[in-house]
Amino acid sequence: MVGVSTTAVCGVRDHATLLTRGLAGAGEQPTMLWLDYEPAGLAGGRRALGAWVEGLPGELERSGAQAILLHYSVFGLSHRGVPVFVHPLLARLKGTGLPLVTIVHEAVYPWNIGGARGKLWAFTQRVALIELVRRSSGLLVTASFREQWLAGRRWLPRRPIETAPVFSNLPAPGPGARDARSGQRIGVFGYAYEGAGVALVLDALAAIRRRLGGTELVLLGAPGADSPAGREWRRRAEQQGLAAAVHFSGTLTAAQLTDALAACDVLLSINSGGPSSRKGSLAGSLGSGAPVVALDGPHSWRELAESDAIRVVPSDPRALAEAVLELLEDPAAAQALGERGRAFAEQRMSVSETVRAVEDLLERSGAGSRPR
């Protein structure tokens, strides 16, 4: 299990840690060979990553590895968005002669945002992706639209692809977490995503407060109030006279975060792409047992909505406000929706689903036929 983290809070590392345990429970013998480092310019990155990459073949040999499972998030192997560290890593892994299965967490930057810098990222990351796919025996993605995108690029080599929804890295809520619900607390987990509808959510909050009075919005987890995203939320809240109604939990432990999610009366999923099976924040929100209302988008997971495990509304403040008000004013309906969401997460967004997909790809790569 190979990967890189550049931040203290890292969903990719958490995903790898839990998957390692899941594979061990299924009879595999996984070992995590992970690098945690803080980017310190190009030279610093070359030193940190270079030493780690050079040592990987020896570590793999000592661990008795028969296959490599690479967790690929392109910005973790980039300098200022340009993936300069991808080739050195792949070259060293190729030299081991071991089958390589890649979990594609973040493949490439989109072409149509970020101006000239975004286009530089988009181009260079696509070049790196060609080498990544060529070196891989199989690919695992966390959403069907990602599978369709990879399979539909004529410039990419053809490889087996499996899809398994991302799972939550949070524990179950504590027994008294739901007792803290006040009837007027709305939570957002994943408020720093690019494209999060800040103005839309605050417009909806203003409408909700006009009917219910003291409803508050809690922005849960990292990166906190002093981050760029946090400052944008605070600036817009002040402009709308909502500064006293918007709060930040700050960075929390996993147990604290899951309890904070469960204590909310309604949770919002506000990514512009819609509630997607690739979002760990969505998995954590559903797993908390709190009812979730999501803004619709091009990548909305239709199975989730069709299972009535979530409330999906158009990206419109009035529609969002009405959906939230309906749940706040009907606690029984809110509880039922939360329970359906939790059951869906346990059944469809579980570690076992990913273990099954990984073992299938390992089998197809030839690693599964080797003695363990």
GUBA-737681 format. One record per residue (C-alpha): residue number from 0; residue in one letter; x, y, z. Coordinates in Angstrom, 2 decimals. Example, Ala and Ser with C-alpha at 12.3 -4.5 7.8 and 13.67 -1.06 7.14 Angstrom:
pt num 0 residu A xx 12.30 yy -4.50 zz 7.80
pt num 1 residu S xx 13.67 yy -1.06 zz 7.14
This chain:
pt num 0 residu M xx 0.00 yy 0.00 zz 0.00
pt num 1 residu V xx 1.90 yy 3.02 zz -1.30
pt num 2 residu G xx 0.97 yy 6.70 zz -1.13
pt num 3 residu V xx 1.89 yy 10.26 zz -0.18
pt num 4 residu S xx 0.28 yy 12.84 zz 2.13
pt num 5 residu T xx 1.18 yy 16.52 zz 2.30
pt num 6 residu T xx -1.26 yy 17.58 zz 5.04
pt num 7 residu A xx -1.95 yy 16.49 zz 8.61
pt num 8 residu V xx -5.61 yy 15.85 zz 7.79
pt num 9 residu C xx -5.62 yy 13.57 zz 4.72
pt num 10 residu G xx -8.62 yy 11.58 zz 3.52
pt num 11 residu V xx -6.47 yy 9.52 zz 1.14
pt num 12 residu R xx -4.24 yy 8.32 zz 3.99
pt num 13 residu D xx -7.29 yy 7.56 zz 6.13
pt num 14 residu H xx -8.79 yy 5.60 zz 3.22
pt num 15 residu A xx -5.57 yy 3.60 zz 2.87
pt num 16 residu T xx -5.38 yy 2.90 zz 6.60
pt num 17 residu L xx -8.92 yy 1.53 zz 6.78
pt num 18 residu L xx -8.50 yy -0.42 zz 3.55
pt num 19 residu T xx -5.34 yy -1.99 zz 4.97
pt num 20 residu R xx -7.37 yy -3.25 zz 7.93
pt num 21 residu G xx -10.14 yy -4.45 zz 5.63
pt num 22 residu L xx -7.74 yy -6.40 zz 3.44
pt num 23 residu A xx -6.11 yy -7.93 zz 6.53
pt num 24 residu G xx -9.55 yy -9.04 zz 7.69
pt num 25 residu A xx -10.10 yy -10.68 zz 4.30
pt num 26 residu G xx -6.94 yy -12.78 zz 4.63
pt num 27 residu E xx -4.45 yy -10.58 zz 2.79
pt num 28 residu Q xx -1.18 yy -9.39 zz 4.35
pt num 29 residu P xx -0.99 yy -5.68 zz 3.53
pt num 30 residu T xx 1.81 yy -3.32 zz 4.56
pt num 31 residu M xx 1.56 yy 0.48 zz 4.36
pt num 32 residu L xx 4.62 yy 2.21 zz 2.89
pt num 33 residu W xx 3.49 yy 5.81 zz 3.25
pt num 34 residu L xx 5.25 yy 9.16 zz 3.05
pt num 35 residu D xx 4.05 yy 12.12 zz 5.14
pt num 36 residu Y xx 5.82 yy 15.35 zz 4.34
pt num 37 residu E xx 5.21 yy 19.08 zz 4.22
pt num 38 residu P xx 6.00 yy 20.70 zz 0.85
pt num 39 residu A xx 8.91 yy 23.13 zz 1.17
pt num 40 residu G xx 9.56 yy 24.25 zz -2.39
pt num 41 residu L xx 10.75 yy 22.20 zz -5.34
pt num 42 residu A xx 14.15 yy 21.41 zz -3.84
pt num 43 residu G xx 12.64 yy 20.35 zz -0.52
pt num 44 residu G xx 10.10 yy 18.16 zz -2.30
pt num 45 residu R xx 12.81 yy 16.52 zz -4.38
pt num 46 residu R xx 14.80 yy 15.73 zz -1.24
pt num 47 residu A xx 11.86 yy 14.30 zz 0.72
pt num 48 residu L xx 10.21 yy 12.41 zz -2.11
pt num 49 residu G xx 13.49 yy 11.42 zz -3.76
pt num 50 residu A xx 14.84 yy 9.68 zz -0.68
pt num 51 residu W xx 11.53 yy 7.90 zz -0.09
pt num 52 residu V xx 11.17 yy 6.79 zz -3.72
pt num 53 residu E xx 14.73 yy 5.46 zz -3.82
pt num 54 residu G xx 14.07 yy 3.40 zz -0.71
pt num 55 residu L xx 10.79 yy 1.87 zz -1.89
pt num 56 residu P xx 12.18 yy -1.15 zz -3.79
pt num 57 residu G xx 14.10 yy -2.28 zz -0.72
pt num 58 residu E xx 11.09 yy -1.77 zz 1.54
pt num 59 residu L xx 8.89 yy -3.74 zz -0.85
pt num 60 residu E xx 11.37 yy -6.58 zz -0.97
pt num 61 residu R xx 11.73 yy -6.70 zz 2.82
pt num 62 residu S xx 7.94 yy -6.76 zz 3.23
pt num 63 residu G xx 7.61 yy -9.71 zz 0.86
pt num 64 residu A xx 5.19 yy -7.77 zz -1.34
pt num 65 residu Q xx 3.63 yy -9.62 zz -4.27
pt num 66 residu A xx 1.70 yy -6.63 zz -5.60
pt num 67 residu I xx 1.57 yy -2.86 zz -5.15
pt num 68 residu L xx -1.60 yy -0.92 zz -4.42
pt num 69 residu L xx -0.91 yy 2.74 zz -5.24
pt num 70 residu H xx -3.16 yy 5.48 zz -3.84
pt num 71 residu Y xx -2.92 yy 8.18 zz -6.50
pt num 72 residu S xx -3.87 yy 11.76 zz -5.76
pt num 73 residu V xx -2.09 yy 13.88 zz -8.34
pt num 74 residu F xx -1.56 yy 17.02 zz -6.25
pt num 75 residu G xx 0.28 yy 14.99 zz -3.60
pt num 76 residu L xx 2.91 yy 14.21 zz -6.26
pt num 77 residu S xx 3.04 yy 17.72 zz -7.69
pt num 78 residu H xx 4.89 yy 20.98 zz -7.23
pt num 79 residu R xx 2.49 yy 23.91 zz -7.57
pt num 80 residu G xx 0.07 yy 21.63 zz -9.39
pt num 81 residu V xx 2.60 yy 20.26 zz -11.91
pt num 82 residu P xx 3.07 yy 16.49 zz -11.31
pt num 83 residu V xx 6.88 yy 16.45 zz -11.39
pt num 84 residu F xx 7.17 yy 13.55 zz -8.93
pt num 85 residu V xx 4.90 yy 11.07 zz -10.73
pt num 86 residu H xx 7.48 yy 9.73 zz -13.21
pt num 87 residu P xx 10.25 yy 9.06 zz -10.63
pt num 88 residu L xx 7.81 yy 7.11 zz -8.46
pt num 89 residu L xx 6.39 yy 5.05 zz -11.33
pt num 90 residu A xx 9.86 yy 4.31 zz -12.70
pt num 91 residu R xx 11.01 yy 2.87 zz -9.37
pt num 92 residu L xx 7.84 yy 0.85 zz -8.94
pt num 93 residu K xx 8.22 yy -0.55 zz -12.46
pt num 94 residu G xx 11.72 yy -1.69 zz -11.58
pt num 95 residu T xx 10.35 yy -4.00 zz -8.88
pt num 96 residu G xx 8.55 yy -6.15 zz -11.46
pt num 97 residu L xx 5.49 yy -6.33 zz -9.21
pt num 98 residu P xx 1.92 yy -5.91 zz -10.50
pt num 99 residu L xx 0.62 yy -2.39 zz -9.85
pt num 100 residu V xx -3.05 yy -1.68 zz -9.09
pt num 101 residu T xx -3.89 yy 2.02 zz -8.75
pt num 102 residu I xx -6.70 yy 3.59 zz -6.74
pt num 103 residu V xx -7.36 yy 6.85 zz -8.59
pt num 104 residu H xx -8.47 yy 9.33 zz -5.93
pt num 105 residu E xx -7.75 yy 12.48 zz -7.97
pt num 106 residu A xx -6.66 yy 12.04 zz -11.57
pt num 107 residu V xx -6.55 yy 15.38 zz -13.40
pt num 108 residu Y xx -7.60 yy 19.00 zz -13.07
pt num 109 residu P xx -10.50 yy 20.06 zz -15.35
pt num 110 residu W xx -9.74 yy 22.15 zz -18.43
pt num 111 residu N xx -12.42 yy 24.79 zz -17.96
pt num 112 residu I xx -11.50 yy 26.44 zz -14.64
pt num 113 residu G xx -8.46 yy 28.16 zz -13.15
pt num 114 residu G xx -7.41 yy 30.22 zz -16.17
pt num 115 residu A xx -3.92 yy 29.74 zz -17.60
pt num 116 residu R xx -2.66 yy 28.07 zz -14.44
pt num 117 residu G xx -5.57 yy 25.61 zz -14.53
pt num 118 residu K xx -4.81 yy 24.73 zz -18.14
pt num 119 residu L xx -1.17 yy 24.08 zz -17.24
pt num 120 residu W xx -2.29 yy 21.74 zz -14.47
pt num 121 residu A xx -4.83 yy 20.05 zz -16.74
pt num 122 residu F xx -2.29 yy 19.40 zz -19.51
pt num 123 residu T xx 0.63 yy 18.21 zz -17.39
pt num 124 residu Q xx -1.58 yy 16.03 zz -15.21
pt num 125 residu R xx -3.02 yy 14.32 zz -18.29
pt num 126 residu V xx 0.49 yy 13.58 zz -19.51
pt num 127 residu A xx 1.28 yy 12.02 zz -16.12
pt num 128 residu L xx -1.97 yy 10.05 zz -16.23
pt num 129 residu I xx -0.92 yy 8.36 zz -19.49
pt num 130 residu E xx 2.17 yy 6.95 zz -17.80
pt num 131 residu L xx 0.22 yy 6.01 zz -14.68
pt num 132 residu V xx -2.37 yy 4.00 zz -16.63
pt num 133 residu R xx 0.30 yy 2.38 zz -18.82
pt num 134 residu R xx 2.19 yy 1.19 zz -15.73
pt num 135 residu S xx -0.95 yy -0.09 zz -13.96
pt num 136 residu S xx -2.41 yy -3.57 zz -14.25
pt num 137 residu G xx -5.81 yy -2.27 zz -13.19
pt num 138 residu L xx -7.55 yy 0.85 zz -11.88
pt num 139 residu L xx -10.02 yy 1.41 zz -9.07
pt num 140 residu V xx -12.23 yy 4.51 zz -9.01
pt num 141 residu T xx -14.89 yy 5.64 zz -6.55
pt num 142 residu A xx -17.62 yy 6.83 zz -8.96
pt num 143 residu S xx -19.12 yy 5.48 zz -12.17
pt num 144 residu F xx -18.62 yy 8.79 zz -13.99
pt num 145 residu R xx -14.88 yy 8.48 zz -13.29
pt num 146 residu E xx -14.89 yy 4.98 zz -14.80
pt num 147 residu Q xx -16.73 yy 6.28 zz -17.88
pt num 148 residu W xx -14.27 yy 9.16 zz -18.23
pt num 149 residu L xx -11.18 yy 6.93 zz -18.05
pt num 150 residu A xx -12.67 yy 4.31 zz -20.36
pt num 151 residu G xx -13.70 yy 6.97 zz -22.87
pt num 152 residu R xx -10.29 yy 8.67 zz -23.32
pt num 153 residu R xx -8.81 yy 7.37 zz -26.58
pt num 154 residu W xx -5.39 yy 8.67 zz -25.57
pt num 155 residu L xx -5.27 yy 6.38 zz -22.51
pt num 156 residu P xx -4.19 yy 2.73 zz -22.61
pt num 157 residu R xx -6.98 yy 0.22 zz -21.92
pt num 158 residu R xx -6.94 yy -1.34 zz -18.47
pt num 159 residu P xx -9.48 yy -3.19 zz -16.29
pt num 160 residu I xx -11.43 yy -0.71 zz -14.16
pt num 161 residu E xx -13.48 yy -1.38 zz -11.03
pt num 162 residu T xx -15.76 yy 1.06 zz -9.20
pt num 163 residu A xx -16.27 yy 1.04 zz -5.43
pt num 164 residu P xx -17.87 yy 3.99 zz -3.57
pt num 165 residu V xx -15.64 yy 5.74 zz -1.07
pt num 166 residu F xx -16.26 yy 4.75 zz 2.54
pt num 167 residu S xx -16.34 yy 6.91 zz 5.64
pt num 168 residu N xx -13.18 yy 7.16 zz 7.75
pt num 169 residu L xx -15.21 yy 8.09 zz 10.83
pt num 170 residu P xx -16.33 yy 5.80 zz 13.67
pt num 171 residu A xx -19.96 yy 5.35 zz 14.66
pt num 172 residu P xx -21.38 yy 8.23 zz 16.76
pt num 173 residu G xx -21.33 yy 7.92 zz 20.53
pt num 174 residu P xx -24.53 yy 6.78 zz 22.26
pt num 175 residu G xx -25.52 yy 10.27 zz 23.40
pt num 176 residu A xx -24.53 yy 12.25 zz 20.29
pt num 177 residu R xx -28.04 yy 12.55 zz 18.89
pt num 178 residu D xx -29.37 yy 13.76 zz 22.23
pt num 179 residu A xx -27.52 yy 17.03 zz 21.62
pt num 180 residu R xx -29.83 yy 17.99 zz 18.75
pt num 181 residu S xx -31.49 yy 21.32 zz 19.34
pt num 182 residu G xx -34.01 yy 21.38 zz 16.51
pt num 183 residu Q xx -32.27 yy 24.33 zz 14.87
pt num 184 residu R xx -28.72 yy 23.24 zz 14.00
pt num 185 residu I xx -27.71 yy 22.85 zz 10.34
pt num 186 residu G xx -24.29 yy 21.36 zz 9.63
pt num 187 residu V xx -21.98 yy 21.37 zz 6.62
pt num 188 residu F xx -19.18 yy 18.83 zz 6.34
pt num 189 residu G xx -17.02 yy 19.60 zz 3.31
pt num 190 residu Y xx -17.52 yy 23.37 zz 3.28
pt num 191 residu A xx -14.10 yy 24.06 zz 1.71
pt num 192 residu Y xx -14.68 yy 22.19 zz -1.55
pt num 193 residu E xx -14.07 yy 24.20 zz -4.69
pt num 194 residu G xx -17.50 yy 25.16 zz -5.99
pt num 195 residu A xx -19.22 yy 24.98 zz -2.60
pt num 196 residu G xx -22.31 yy 27.20 zz -2.79
pt num 197 residu V xx -21.50 yy 29.73 zz -0.05
pt num 198 residu A xx -23.91 yy 32.47 zz -1.14
pt num 199 residu L xx -26.65 yy 29.96 zz -1.91
pt num 200 residu V xx -26.43 yy 28.32 zz 1.53
pt num 201 residu L xx -26.39 yy 31.66 zz 3.34
pt num 202 residu D xx -29.42 yy 32.88 zz 1.37
pt num 203 residu A xx -31.23 yy 29.69 zz 2.39
pt num 204 residu L xx -30.15 yy 30.17 zz 6.02
pt num 205 residu A xx -31.57 yy 33.70 zz 6.02
pt num 206 residu A xx -34.91 yy 32.38 zz 4.74
pt num 207 residu I xx -34.96 yy 29.62 zz 7.38
pt num 208 residu R xx -34.21 yy 32.09 zz 10.16
pt num 209 residu R xx -37.06 yy 34.34 zz 9.03
pt num 210 residu R xx -39.43 yy 31.48 zz 9.83
pt num 211 residu L xx -37.74 yy 29.75 zz 12.76
pt num 212 residu G xx -35.67 yy 32.46 zz 14.39
pt num 213 residu G xx -32.43 yy 31.23 zz 15.93
pt num 214 residu T xx -31.33 yy 28.55 zz 13.50
pt num 215 residu E xx -27.54 yy 28.28 zz 13.30
pt num 216 residu L xx -25.14 yy 26.98 zz 10.66
pt num 217 residu V xx -22.13 yy 24.96 zz 11.84
pt num 218 residu L xx -19.19 yy 24.40 zz 9.47
pt num 219 residu L xx -17.68 yy 21.14 zz 10.63
pt num 220 residu G xx -14.06 yy 19.98 zz 10.70
pt num 221 residu A xx -11.00 yy 21.25 zz 8.86
pt num 222 residu P xx -9.76 yy 23.65 zz 7.60
pt num 223 residu G xx -11.36 yy 26.07 zz 10.11
pt num 224 residu A xx -12.31 yy 29.73 zz 10.35
pt num 225 residu D xx -8.85 yy 31.16 zz 9.55
pt num 226 residu S xx -8.42 yy 29.24 zz 6.31
pt num 227 residu P xx -9.12 yy 30.89 zz 2.91
pt num 228 residu A xx -12.42 yy 29.03 zz 2.72
pt num 229 residu G xx -13.30 yy 29.97 zz 6.29
pt num 230 residu R xx -12.58 yy 33.64 zz 5.67
pt num 231 residu E xx -14.84 yy 33.59 zz 2.60
pt num 232 residu W xx -17.70 yy 32.12 zz 4.63
pt num 233 residu R xx -17.19 yy 34.73 zz 7.35
pt num 234 residu R xx -17.00 yy 37.62 zz 4.87
pt num 235 residu R xx -20.21 yy 36.65 zz 3.13
pt num 236 residu A xx -21.99 yy 35.96 zz 6.41
pt num 237 residu E xx -21.09 yy 39.44 zz 7.64
pt num 238 residu Q xx -22.35 yy 40.99 zz 4.41
pt num 239 residu Q xx -25.72 yy 39.29 zz 4.93
pt num 240 residu G xx -25.97 yy 40.06 zz 8.64
pt num 241 residu L xx -25.52 yy 36.41 zz 9.55
pt num 242 residu A xx -22.15 yy 36.54 zz 11.31
pt num 243 residu A xx -23.64 yy 35.53 zz 14.68
pt num 244 residu A xx -25.45 yy 32.57 zz 13.09
pt num 245 residu V xx -22.42 yy 30.93 zz 11.43
pt num 246 residu H xx -19.99 yy 28.92 zz 13.57
pt num 247 residu F xx -16.88 yy 26.79 zz 12.97
pt num 248 residu S xx -16.06 yy 23.64 zz 14.89
pt num 249 residu G xx -12.38 yy 23.76 zz 13.89
pt num 250 residu T xx -10.34 yy 20.61 zz 13.39
pt num 251 residu L xx -11.73 yy 17.71 zz 15.42
pt num 252 residu T xx -10.69 yy 14.16 zz 16.19
pt num 253 residu A xx -12.56 yy 11.49 zz 14.26
pt num 254 residu A xx -14.74 yy 10.66 zz 17.27
pt num 255 residu Q xx -15.51 yy 14.33 zz 17.96
pt num 256 residu L xx -16.36 yy 14.95 zz 14.32
pt num 257 residu T xx -18.75 yy 12.04 zz 13.99
pt num 258 residu D xx -20.51 yy 13.10 zz 17.20
pt num 259 residu A xx -20.76 yy 16.68 zz 15.90
pt num 260 residu L xx -22.31 yy 15.39 zz 12.66
pt num 261 residu A xx -24.82 yy 13.25 zz 14.55
pt num 262 residu A xx -25.76 yy 16.23 zz 16.76
pt num 263 residu C xx -26.93 yy 18.27 zz 13.75
pt num 264 residu D xx -30.63 yy 18.30 zz 12.92
pt num 265 residu V xx -29.89 yy 18.49 zz 9.19
pt num 266 residu L xx -26.64 yy 18.12 zz 7.25
pt num 267 residu L xx -25.97 yy 19.76 zz 3.90
pt num 268 residu S xx -23.94 yy 18.39 zz 0.98
pt num 269 residu I xx -23.13 yy 21.42 zz -1.14
pt num 270 residu N xx -20.52 yy 20.32 zz -3.66
pt num 271 residu S xx -21.38 yy 21.78 zz -7.07
pt num 272 residu G xx -21.02 yy 18.36 zz -8.72
pt num 273 residu G xx -23.83 yy 16.93 zz -6.60
pt num 274 residu P xx -23.78 yy 14.16 zz -3.97
pt num 275 residu S xx -21.22 yy 11.77 zz -5.43
pt num 276 residu S xx -20.04 yy 8.32 zz -4.38
pt num 277 residu R xx -16.47 yy 9.66 zz -4.41
pt num 278 residu K xx -16.95 yy 12.08 zz -1.49
pt num 279 residu G xx -15.82 yy 10.89 zz 1.94
pt num 280 residu S xx -17.64 yy 13.84 zz 3.50
pt num 281 residu L xx -20.91 yy 12.49 zz 2.09
pt num 282 residu A xx -20.14 yy 8.99 zz 3.41
pt num 283 residu G xx -19.41 yy 10.44 zz 6.85
pt num 284 residu S xx -22.55 yy 12.57 zz 6.83
pt num 285 residu L xx -24.78 yy 9.64 zz 5.87
pt num 286 residu G xx -23.07 yy 7.34 zz 8.36
pt num 287 residu S xx -23.79 yy 9.75 zz 11.23
pt num 288 residu G xx -27.52 yy 9.03 zz 11.00
pt num 289 residu A xx -28.42 yy 12.72 zz 10.57
pt num 290 residu P xx -30.69 yy 13.53 zz 7.60
pt num 291 residu V xx -28.82 yy 14.91 zz 4.58
pt num 292 residu V xx -30.03 yy 17.46 zz 2.03
pt num 293 residu A xx -27.85 yy 17.82 zz -1.08
pt num 294 residu L xx -27.61 yy 20.24 zz -3.96
pt num 295 residu D xx -28.11 yy 18.47 zz -7.28
pt num 296 residu G xx -25.32 yy 18.44 zz -9.85
pt num 297 residu P xx -23.99 yy 16.65 zz -12.94
pt num 298 residu H xx -22.39 yy 13.88 zz -10.88
pt num 299 residu S xx -25.23 yy 13.22 zz -8.44
pt num 300 residu W xx -25.36 yy 9.55 zz -7.46
pt num 301 residu R xx -28.79 yy 8.52 zz -8.71
pt num 302 residu E xx -28.87 yy 5.27 zz -6.75
pt num 303 residu L xx -28.60 yy 7.25 zz -3.54
pt num 304 residu A xx -31.56 yy 9.49 zz -4.35
pt num 305 residu E xx -33.63 yy 6.62 zz -5.74
pt num 306 residu S xx -33.15 yy 4.75 zz -2.45
pt num 307 residu D xx -34.72 yy 7.72 zz -0.63
pt num 308 residu A xx -31.60 yy 7.89 zz 1.53
pt num 309 residu I xx -31.04 yy 11.60 zz 0.88
pt num 310 residu R xx -33.03 yy 14.67 zz -0.13
pt num 311 residu V xx -31.70 yy 16.17 zz -3.40
pt num 312 residu V xx -32.83 yy 19.66 zz -4.41
pt num 313 residu P xx -31.97 yy 22.08 zz -7.25
pt num 314 residu S xx -29.18 yy 24.59 zz -6.66
pt num 315 residu D xx -31.62 yy 27.26 zz -5.59
pt num 316 residu P xx -31.78 yy 28.91 zz -2.15
pt num 317 residu R xx -35.56 yy 28.72 zz -1.97
pt num 318 residu A xx -35.61 yy 24.99 zz -2.76
pt num 319 residu L xx -32.84 yy 24.34 zz -0.23
pt num 320 residu A xx -34.58 yy 26.35 zz 2.47
pt num 321 residu E xx -37.90 yy 24.58 zz 1.94
pt num 322 residu A xx -36.31 yy 21.11 zz 2.09
pt num 323 residu V xx -34.47 yy 21.96 zz 5.31
pt num 324 residu L xx -37.53 yy 23.58 zz 6.89
pt num 325 residu E xx -39.61 yy 20.51 zz 6.11
pt num 326 residu L xx -37.17 yy 18.34 zz 8.06
pt num 327 residu L xx -36.68 yy 20.77 zz 10.93
pt num 328 residu E xx -40.44 yy 21.02 zz 11.39
pt num 329 residu D xx -41.03 yy 17.26 zz 11.13
pt num 330 residu P xx -38.54 yy 15.47 zz 13.44
pt num 331 residu A xx -40.06 yy 12.04 zz 12.72
pt num 332 residu A xx -39.52 yy 12.43 zz 8.97
pt num 333 residu A xx -36.01 yy 13.74 zz 9.60
pt num 334 residu Q xx -35.14 yy 10.76 zz 11.79
pt num 335 residu A xx -36.51 yy 8.31 zz 9.21
pt num 336 residu L xx -34.48 yy 9.92 zz 6.43
pt num 337 residu G xx -31.35 yy 9.83 zz 8.59
pt num 338 residu E xx -31.82 yy 6.14 zz 9.33
pt num 339 residu R xx -32.26 yy 5.33 zz 5.64
pt num 340 residu G xx -29.10 yy 7.28 zz 4.86
pt num 341 residu R xx -27.13 yy 5.45 zz 7.55
pt num 342 residu A xx -28.35 yy 2.05 zz 6.28
pt num 343 residu F xx -27.42 yy 2.97 zz 2.70
pt num 344 residu A xx -23.92 yy 3.99 zz 3.77
pt num 345 residu E xx -23.42 yy 0.73 zz 5.67
pt num 346 residu Q xx -24.58 yy -1.37 zz 2.72
pt num 347 residu R xx -23.18 yy 0.48 zz -0.31
pt num 348 residu M xx -20.35 yy 2.65 zz 1.02
pt num 349 residu S xx -18.44 yy 0.09 zz 3.05
pt num 350 residu V xx -14.82 yy -1.02 zz 3.27
pt num 351 residu S xx -15.88 yy -4.51 zz 2.19
pt num 352 residu E xx -17.07 yy -3.15 zz -1.18
pt num 353 residu T xx -13.60 yy -1.72 zz -1.83
pt num 354 residu V xx -11.88 yy -4.88 zz -0.58
pt num 355 residu R xx -13.90 yy -6.92 zz -3.07
pt num 356 residu A xx -12.95 yy -4.60 zz -5.95
pt num 357 residu V xx -9.26 yy -4.57 zz -4.99
pt num 358 residu E xx -9.08 yy -8.36 zz -4.72
pt num 359 residu D xx -10.75 yy -8.69 zz -8.11
pt num 360 residu L xx -8.18 yy -6.39 zz -9.72
pt num 361 residu L xx -5.32 yy -8.19 zz -7.99
pt num 362 residu E xx -6.65 yy -11.49 zz -9.30
pt num 363 residu R xx -6.91 yy -10.14 zz -12.82
pt num 364 residu S xx -3.36 yy -8.74 zz -12.63
pt num 365 residu G xx -1.96 yy -12.14 zz -11.71
pt num 366 residu A xx -1.08 yy -11.25 zz -8.15
pt num 367 residu G xx -4.01 yy -13.22 zz -6.76
pt num 368 residu S xx -2.64 yy -16.48 zz -8.18
pt num 369 residu R xx 0.63 yy -16.21 zz -6.27
pt num 370 residu P xx 1.02 yy -17.95 zz -2.90
pt num 371 residu R xx 0.60 yy -15.54 zz 0.02
